[in-house]
């Protein structure tokens, strides 16, 4: 199995987030080492309010699940 880079994971994250109606403004890496943390700036569909969310690399899927729940409401 070919290793996936952080950048590949983030590109896939952005793609999936768009599917849930999120417009990704920016993702910044905060922290260093093995425990990569990120700061996400995004907008909901039809909103001009920029939201901010912090997440760990290993929790990307949990954040996408939250976006999925929001999209269903």
Secondary structure, DSSP 8 states (H G I E B T S, - for coil): -----HHHHHHHHHHHHHHTTEEEEEEEEES-TTS-EEEEEEEETT---EEEEEEEGGGHHHHHHHHHHHHH-
